[in-house]
Amino acid sequence: MRKTNCAVCEARCPFGSLSLHERSRLNSLIRHHRYEKGETIFAQGNMISGCYMLCEGKVQLAHRTGHTQIVKFLRDGECF
């Protein structure tokens, strides 16, 4: 996992319409991360807090019960 910043996805950011003041307040709550292809973001059963926003790329949501069942693919701009 590599850190990144808002400049990577600013054009797609749903918070782009906020004022600079509002965005600066929001930035204190945001953590930016870049994941490599195939890297697991979190696994079934993990405790998750917060909301993930996909800036660029594709994420596979899957359910594993002996085999992998793909539930959904997420793309740029989607939250999960």
C-alpha positions in Angstrom: 0.0 0.0 0.0 1.4 3.4 -1.0 0.1 6.8 0.2 -1.4 9.2 -2.4 -3.3 12.4 -2.2 -6.4 14.2 -3.6 -4.5 15.5 -6.7 -4.8 11.9 -8.1 -8.6 12.0 -8.4 -9.6 15.6 -7.9 -11.5 15.7 -11.2 -13.8 12.8 -10.0 -14.1 13.9 -6.4 -17.7 14.1 -5.2 -16.5 16.8 -2.7 -15.2 19.1 -5.5 -18.2 21.4 -5.1 -17.3 22.2 -1.5 -15.6 25.4 -0.6 -11.9 25.4 0.2 -12.8 25.9 3.9 -15.2 23.0 3.9 -12.7 20.7 2.1 -9.9 21.6 4.5 -12.1 20.6 7.4 -13.0 17.3 5.6 -9.3 16.6 4.8 -8.5 16.1 8.4 -10.7 13.0 8.3 -9.5 11.6 5.0 -6.7 9.0 4.7 -5.3 8.4 1.2 -4.0 5.0 0.1 -3.0 3.5 -3.2 -3.4 -0.3 -3.4 -1.6 -2.5 -5.9 -3.4 -4.8 -8.3 -4.5 -7.9 -6.5 -3.9 -6.5 -3.1 -6.6 -7.2 -0.5 -8.1 -4.0 1.0 -10.0 -5.9 3.7 -11.2 -9.4 4.2 -14.5 -10.8 5.2 -15.0 -10.6 9.0 -12.6 -7.7 9.4 -13.8 -4.8 11.5 -14.1 -1.8 9.2 -14.7 1.8 10.2 -15.3 4.5 7.7 -16.1 4.7 4.0 -13.8 3.8 1.1 -14.0 5.9 -2.1 -12.5 4.5 -5.3 -10.7 7.3 -7.1 -9.2 5.3 -10.0 -9.3 1.6 -11.0 -11.5 -1.3 -10.2 -12.4 -3.2 -7.0 -13.8 -6.7 -6.8 -16.2 -7.3 -4.0 -16.3 -11.1 -3.3 -17.8 -13.5 -0.9 -15.7 -16.6 -0.1 -17.1 -19.8 1.2 -14.6 -22.4 -0.1 -14.8 -20.7 -3.5 -14.9 -17.1 -4.5 -18.3 -15.6 -5.6 -17.9 -12.2 -7.1 -20.7 -9.9 -5.7 -19.9 -6.7 -7.6 -17.2 -4.8 -9.4 -16.8 -1.1 -8.4 -15.3 1.5 -10.6 -13.9 5.1 -10.4 -16.0 7.4 -8.1 -17.9 4.6 -6.3 -18.0 4.3 -2.5 -18.1 1.2 -0.4 
